[in-house]
């Protein structure tokens, strides 16, 4: 089985390292091949995916093409989305990542993909917007709020080192609680319905960062609403 990789950004580099570590031969290309067979991994920016997919499929009738852009839908039977439901950088260990696989069901392709050692679960033809929104919330929103929490704690006089230790400890334990208990795993004044505490905290934060205070208020109101619904 021939394996090709186009793109040496974060995803392409991590993929190449994964294949090298498994002693799987692959060729890194700058341009689309012609009349090739096997699997081509297209690890390029979202804006370039559609154009390259058209060119690759036209020149290679026997090639399966895998891209990583959840924002790109492509109807060709030989094109698949392999989406890392994980934050990825050039040093990411792909052996620890579970990918979601999208496209027309194809047993031959899946068997070829399994031989690479990549772990995946087949999910359907194309992800919908709610799938992508879920990834944005879990992969971007939570990190944004962690950064804000770090800034606030350091602003209260804690060292960077202590702030990171404390917040990592709280985030890890809170996630364990939520995965075990659902909404009941969320604690804090909103979950307890302590409106006076929330108002005081909102006012204090508004004095520092009005935009963040509005986000703080909106999220707490959502937690309060969902917590009340769960109790009824």
KASUL-V684286 format. One record per run of one state. SS is the DSSP state (a for helix, b for strand, c for the rest). FROM is the first residue (numbers start at 1). LEN is the number of residues. Records with the same first field share a line. If there is no record, write none. Layout:
SS=FROM-LEN, FROM-LEN
This chain:
c=1-2, 7-3, 22-5, 30-7, 43-3, 60-2, 68-11, 85-9, 97-1, 103-4, 116-3, 125-4, 156-4, 186-3, 193-2, 207-3, 232-1
b=3-4, 27-3, 37-6, 62-6, 79-6, 98-5, 119-6
a=10-12, 46-14, 94-3, 107-9, 129-27, 160-26, 189-4, 195-12, 210-22
